[in-house]
Structure formats: C-alpha cells, structure tokens
Amino acid sequence: MKILQAIVAAGVFVVVAGVTGCTRLSIPAPEDFVKPMAEPAVENSTITLPVSISLTTISPDIDRLLQGNNGQVGSTSTGSIAGRLQKYLNRQMAKIDTNTILSSERFRQEVGRIWNVVQNPILLADDFYLLLEPKGVGVAAPITSGAQNDSITIILGLIARPKLIVGTLPKMSMQPLPDLISMPSASGFHIAIESQLPLDFLNRELTSKLKGREFSVNDKKIVIENVRIYCSGNEAVLAIKVKGSLKGTVFFSGTPMYDATDRDVVIKNLDYTVDTNQVLAKFADWFFHTKLRESLSTQAKWHIGNKIDGMHDLLLKALNRNLDRHVTISGAINKIRPVAVGMTTGSFKAIFIADGTAELIIQ
C-alpha cells in the first residue's frame, strides 16, 4: 500500500483491472489551495446634508471678510452686518468665500454633532450591521434661504466608505471631525454586499442531487457515490467518486461566475482536469460518452436571487430611519450590480455593489 501511495503521489496514474471487469483508477487531485480574492473597487459614497445657518450667528465672520472689500460694507455702516445682508444678500453673496463659512465655529459645531452620530453602527438584523464609516466632509458653495433671505444653506457631502458587518463588531473609536473641504455638490451611495455559499452546504446539496445517478454507455456503466467541491487557485474543483465499470475519483474544474439572468452562482466552462482527461483517454475512453460532464454543468448552480432581495430590503430599512432624536437618514437603492465572484477556503463568495442615494435630515 505504501508503494502504491508513493507512486500516486509521484504523479503516476495507477490502473488496476479486476476480475469482475471493474477498472480502478487513481488520478492525482488538483492541489487544494485558494488564491486570495481581490477586494472590489467601490466608489466613495456621498451622503448629502443640507445645513441652514442664520446669518446672525456667523455675522462676525462675514463682517471680517467684508471689511476687506475696499470698505464697501464695513464697521462704519449703520446696523448689524447681518441686517444689511438681508437687504443686499444676493449682491453680497458673491463676496462670501466658502472658506469663511467653513471656519465658522458655529458651523463646525453643527457639522461635528452630525459627524459623531453617523459613526455609530446601524443595526439591520441580529448580528448584522451597516457601518457608514465617514472619511471626510465636502462642502458646496452656499445658497441663500429663509423667508427673508436671512439664512445660508450649505449642502454638505459626507464622504463615506460604508460596509456591512456580520457577527461581532470590530473595536471602534470615535474619529474627530476632519478639516472641511470645498467641493461641488454631489450625491451617490455605493456599498459592497457579499453573499457567501459555504462549500459544506454545496457538497451536501450537490451530493443529494447526484448520489446514485447511473450513467451508462453500451455495456459500461458508472454510479455516482459522492461529490466534493473545493477550491484550487481561481477555479472550483468537483471531485466525483464513482463505482461500477470504473471505480475511483474523477476530477472536473471550472470557474465560479454569476448568471445575471437567472441570478445564480454557476460553475462555467466545467471540464475534466488535465490529469483526468489523460487517464480516461488511455484506459476508459468510453467514460467521455456518459454525459456526466453535461449533467454536472446543469446541476452545478445555486440560486442567490432571494439573498439579494433580502439584502436590498435590509439596506433600504437602514437608509430610512432615525439615527438619533434629531438626525434622520433618508435613502433609496437604485440598483444592485454584480462585480465579482471568488472563493475562500470554505465558500464561494459573490460580491455586489448597491447604488443609491442618501440624505441626512436635521429635525
């Protein structure tokens, strides 16, 4: 037995013909390893946040700015600067640099309060969280607002890298509000969604479908005893244990992919491995005519459309709720698009990007 194992390990194909006509094959199995899956490229998300500030609260900042404008409006003018701007706001607005608004302590306090709120995890379901993970705050040019044009509305863009967390939350610490930067008004919400199919589950399901299935050609036949799926590099390997006119394990390999039409994870281009093909061509050519490969191609697919729908519903609820007593998030998901299918040591992993919009509302 040790000699036989050594021969097989060396890559030599062992063929033994029994008295009953059963051919026993020992075919080298593809190496069991996983090539790490690259992280998907996800665009930054921008969650809009309109913030209205009364001119009175920031009039000292504006006053300092306008005093430098050739004395057109300054400390020698009668009445408060905010009062004068109520009358001449449209003309003077062009002179108000966005940076002046950004440096206002009152404005930073308002933004900082929201910044702290959105760093908290949003519970979607048991042990399932959405983290917005804010990274920065961009600010568009101010516009006038209010019944008497006595306020300035700033559209903030909360730049985030949201992600879903399953299980225990990682240790998190509150990050301080970064410097505010000027940027054009923008919107758009993008989040990576993972759907995992454990290989143990796939093995049980595929074995239940195929165990006992008989494939015959003339006076030759094989019966499937067991099916095992594992990962080798970028490919999925199907190890099919058979008995009958041929006894042993044959190997197929293919590429896991997502079928957008049926919303299935499938194994495309499923075919015999090189070693399996060489052995069968020499000693059991009839095996190629059993239609086993065609049957495996048909059965090696798993529907995940219901998982995608469930994720869509959970995200939609997460994007439409109160974050605290004064801050509400409101959002919509426009589409969910597939970006990659890969493998881990114990599962197939399909990654999607949910695209939508989100806005924070201060009550």
Secondary structure by P-SEA (a helix, b strand, c coil): caaaaaaaaacbbbbbbccccbbbbbbbcccccccccccccccbbbbbbbbbbbcccaaaaaaaaaaaccccccccccccaaaaaaaccccccccccaaaaaacaaaaaaaaaaaaaacbbbbccccbbbbccccbbbbcbbbbbcccccbbbbbbbbccbbbbbcccccbbbbbccccbbbbccbbbbbbbbbbbbbaaaaaaaaaaaccccccccccccccccbbbbbbcccbbbbbbbbbcccbbbbbbbbbbbbcccccccccccccccaaaaaaaacccccccccaaaaaaaaaccccaaaaaaaaaaaaaaaacccccccbbbbbcccccccccccccccbbbbbbbbbbbbbbbcc
